[in-house]
Amino acid sequence: MNELSNFTKELKLSLESNSLIRLILSSPDNKTGNLNKITVRTIEIKNKSALSFLFTYKNKTITKNLNIEESISFIAELFGKSFTDCVLFTTENDFSFRRTKKGKILFKKLKPAHAGCDFSMEHNFKKTKIIKVENNIYLERLAVVKNGRVSDGMSGKFKQINRFIETIGELIEGSELIKQDSMNIVDMGSGKGYLTFAVYDFLINELKKNVSVTGIELREDLVEKCTKIAFECSFENLKFVQGSIESQTVSNCDILIALHACDTATDDAIYKGITSDSEIIVVSPCCHKQIRKQLHITGELKEITKHGILEERMAEMVTDTMRGLILEAYGYKTKIFEYISDEHTHKNLMISAVKTTNKIDKDEILKRLTALKKTFGIEKFYLEELMKSNL
Ligand SMILES: C[S@@+](CC[C@H](N)C(=O)[O-])C[C@H]1O[C@@H](n2cnc3c(N)ncnc32)[C@H](O)[C@@H]1O
């Protein structure tokens, strides 16, 4: 048996036994252009197992889902021809494969890096579960879990929580924060606290960090409810504060989160993140009214605005592109991507920003922002105005 078939055998086995957690193809040879890495994980589409491929290019990421049969030959071909490293993470063992210049495949069996995590089937869907359901007080109180199982109708929410935590974990791993033992996190517009509790739980119990997490929320009833649950969980350094995002004074913040805060509240959160020098900023925008009202498009692009839904999507794209530019201009490596499939929520776009030490040509980036505004007839971009007010 040649070693590529050994690779294919381990891959098939991990899929048949539902033990595959993740597969990463890296170290591309020069045939892949700007494609740097492919991350593959298991998902469930209409009750059938499938694999989700995240293609990471130099400046973008693309997700593609394939069924299991076509995935196996696709992965083997990618590893055999285009990538020299592949790591297969399973619940039993991890496997590292390296293709040498002469085409020989070196193979190592390693201890499982994700041992102890719960990756079992739950409610007929299979996926990586970082957040455990057993004895999980906050998920029970928030009705995501009932009697130790994900509640009916809450599998999408549970998946969203796990995917978000996975994203936060990856961002921390790729930032200077991984070296810190303690960190401060602010979650703006924390709502019912699903993600706030999960972030605290993950950082304390999985990453073993000494964290302090604060949820900021307008609604007093939600603040009271979350405070009570935090007490029941003995989450001592998790607190919820009633107030608006815009009125908060934020300092000493390492990670700023704002998921689905309405309209310009997302801009206020980004502003607080930049001005408090947060290492990581993660936002998932909600509605985009501020720019939609101002769009004044001429020329061929006007065709798009004939259809309300397309105009709305255009406003979303323009707003988030401008947010990305502001983050880049102020020293953040920024990515915009779908963090979860849109079958669970259509508010699935995420802007992640990690502070970079790379040299930034702020003026050049702001010129690009001005040109973009001109193309779309935008007079004022709220976040840009906030940044100007800080000068
Ligand atoms: C759609 S919920 C999202 C909750 C949570 N971030 C999540 O993704 O599960 C938005 C929450 O943000 C709060 N919110 C909206 N605008 C706010 C503002 N300006 N300041 C503080 N909270 C705000 C709302 O009350 C609501 O609870």
The ligand as an SDF file (V2000), in Angstrom:
LIG
                    3D

 27 29  0  0  0  0  0  0  0  0999 V2000
  -29.8060   41.0110   18.3320 C   0  0  0  0  0  0  0  0  0  0  0  0
  -29.2940   41.1130   19.9900 S   0  0  0  0  0  0  0  0  0  0  0  0
  -27.7570   40.2650   19.9590 C   0  0  0  0  0  0  0  0  0  0  0  0
  -27.3110   39.7650   21.2770 C   0  0  0  0  0  0  0  0  0  0  0  0
  -25.9570   39.0340   21.2910 C   0  0  0  0  0  0  0  0  0  0  0  0
  -24.8730   39.9210   20.9660 N   0  0  0  0  0  0  0  0  0  0  0  0
  -25.9780   37.8520   20.3710 C   0  0  0  0  0  0  0  0  0  0  0  0
  -25.4660   37.9580   19.2360 O   0  0  0  0  0  0  0  0  0  0  0  0
  -26.5190   36.8030   20.7500 O   0  0  0  0  0  0  0  0  0  0  0  0
  -28.7720   42.7950   20.0990 C   0  0  0  0  0  0  0  0  0  0  0  0
  -28.7160   43.2740   21.5130 C   0  0  0  0  0  0  0  0  0  0  0  0
  -28.0260   44.5060   21.5220 O   0  0  0  0  0  0  0  0  0  0  0  0
  -28.6900   45.4160   22.3750 C   0  0  0  0  0  0  0  0  0  0  0  0
  -28.3660   46.7350   21.8650 N   0  0  0  0  0  0  0  0  0  0  0  0
  -28.7270   47.2940   20.6900 C   0  0  0  0  0  0  0  0  0  0  0  0
  -28.2330   48.5240   20.5830 N   0  0  0  0  0  0  0  0  0  0  0  0
  -27.5210   48.7590   21.7180 C   0  0  0  0  0  0  0  0  0  0  0  0
  -26.7660   49.8480   22.1900 C   0  0  0  0  0  0  0  0  0  0  0  0
  -26.6620   50.9600   21.4680 N   0  0  0  0  0  0  0  0  0  0  0  0
  -26.1650   49.7470   23.3890 N   0  0  0  0  0  0  0  0  0  0  0  0
  -26.2720   48.5930   24.1300 C   0  0  0  0  0  0  0  0  0  0  0  0
  -26.9880   47.5250   23.7180 N   0  0  0  0  0  0  0  0  0  0  0  0
  -27.5880   47.5950   22.5320 C   0  0  0  0  0  0  0  0  0  0  0  0
  -30.1530   45.0410   22.2410 C   0  0  0  0  0  0  0  0  0  0  0  0
  -30.9080   45.4330   23.3810 O   0  0  0  0  0  0  0  0  0  0  0  0
  -30.0750   43.5340   22.0890 C   0  0  0  0  0  0  0  0  0  0  0  0
  -30.2200   42.8790   23.3260 O   0  0  0  0  0  0  0  0  0  0  0  0
  1  2  1  0
  2  3  1  0
  2 10  1  0
  3  4  1  0
  4  5  1  0
  5  6  1  0
  5  7  1  0
  7  8  2  0
  7  9  1  0
 10 11  1  0
 11 12  1  0
 11 26  1  0
 12 13  1  0
 13 14  1  0
 13 24  1  0
 14 15  1  0
 14 23  1  0
 15 16  2  0
 16 17  1  0
 17 18  1  0
 17 23  2  0
 18 19  1  0
 18 20  2  0
 20 21  1  0
 21 22  2  0
 22 23  1  0
 24 25  1  0
 24 26  1  0
 26 27  1  0
M  CHG  2   2   1   9  -1
M  END
$$$$
